[in-house]
Amino acid sequence: MAGVKQPSDKSHFILPDLGEGLVEAELISWKINAGDAVKEQQTLCEMQTDKALVEVPSPWTGTVSELCGGAGDMIKVGAVLVRYKIDAGAVASAPARPSSCVSASVAAAVNAEADQGTVVGTMSGTLDVGSRFARRDAEHLAAGANAPSTNGAKALATPAVRGVAKKLGIDIHRVAGTGRGGRVTASDVEAFAGSSRGGGAAAGGAAAAGTAPRAVPAPMPLPPVDADGVAQRIPFRGVRRKIAEALTRSVQTAVHFTVTNEADVTELDARRREYGKVIGRKISMLPFVMRAVCTALRHHPSLNAIVDDAKSEILVKGVINLSMAVDTDSGLMVPVLHGADQKSILDIADGVKRLADRCRDRSISREESLGGTFTISNVGSYGGVFATPIINYPEVAILAVGRAREQVMVKGGRFYAGLSLPLSLACDHRVVDGAEGARFLNTVVGLLEDPAALVG
């Protein structure tokens, strides 16, 4: 994991990269106060990244003189996080430092051009300071870059936006950023490109004559909020903010469509109960559904893919890693069961329980939250029937499993009481055609209705 080189005089500690390609992280809470004496590796604060709740330890022993930021602030990588008291001799030998903390507190507005590959979820862990202060690409060191990037500094932008600029032949460092913290957005790049194309040589002449270039459109103002009758105010931060950012990015990027169906799982339910008696424990319907999904993905590989929008590529995966939505007290988390297609029904059941437990006690690792290729959401465990699930971007499909319920069914002209399992499949229409989505769901239904083929 990349990091940021720390100062040698130990007068202050700057925020290192808490994850690959991280630009900023949210400060959740301080574990120390100004004036406290801290030891090396003592936890200074908790910070929330797109996938992690990380404890940040002190890189050395000393006395804290200043905390740079408050709960809810977005701190940029490379910005000063904590200042330490140093003796007079050290001050005399150390180079001059700015007196103010270079941190940025931004609104919880969602940016559709956020880092690629983000999934909904969180995890806990401790930052290993010593192993993370490695070299970091200078493009990601634009700490506190609130000024427009046209002043000669490096532009603060995500890989996706840099890809848009490269495609349009635009020098992104000349584009003024209107996003949070001075970030350059795709809209900024497109507006700059439009201005350049529209002006041509005339624009150059106008600039030479001192005419101001076309202004970048200001963001739309937020509507007023009626605060009458409010019983409680809950800060929109932490896991909930990350969930909102990821889901908003998904609906603003992927083109959703949903197809639904029902599977007659009467025979499968009987087989499931027998299986539970053999192994001596109860097993839910979910592992059987996951097994059916793995088999169906082998027949319909276009759904086992992710989208790299920065490069305009569809990446069809050769491995099947099932992401699964887990409801916790902290919010929605989506761990990943790697190599699910290589596991037995019992292995899948054990893996699901292990990951769910680790999500709920916040011990899930970063590796267990990355690499998903298809997501399953078990809405039926809370009484839901059909759903319109939101795709776990950059994946291209998600299956919502509803609550199995008894109902009257017809087979061969005879009525009988059966067990029906509702299924809702949402796909990214840019990648998956409607017919292929329906065929995939039919394959899943067929497997669930034929336990011998599924379990045998």
Buried (B, 14 or more C-beta within 10 A) or exposed (E): BBBBEBEEBBBBBBBBBBBEBBBBBBBBEBBBEEEBEBEEBBBBBBBBBBBBBBBBBBBEEBEBBBBBBEBBBBBBBBBBBBBBBBEEEEEEEBEEEEEEBBBBBBEBEBBBBBBBBBBBBBBBBEBEBEEBBEEBEEBBBBBBBBEBBBEEEBBBBBBBBBBBBBEBEBEBBBBBBBBBBBBBBBBBBBBBBEBBEEBEEEBEEBEEEEEEBBEBEEEEEEEEEEEEEEEEEEEEBBBBBBBBBBBBBBEEBBEBBBBBBBBBBBBBBEBBEEBBEEEEEEBBBBBBBBBBBBBBBEEBEBBBBBBBBBBEEBEBBEEBBBBBBBBBEBBBBBBBBBBBBEBEBEBBBBBBEBBBEBBBEBEBEBEBBBBBBBBBBBBBBEEBBBBEBBBBBBBBBBBBBBBBBEEEBEEEEEEEEBBBBBBBBBBBBEBBEEEBBBBBBBBBBBBBBBBEEBBE
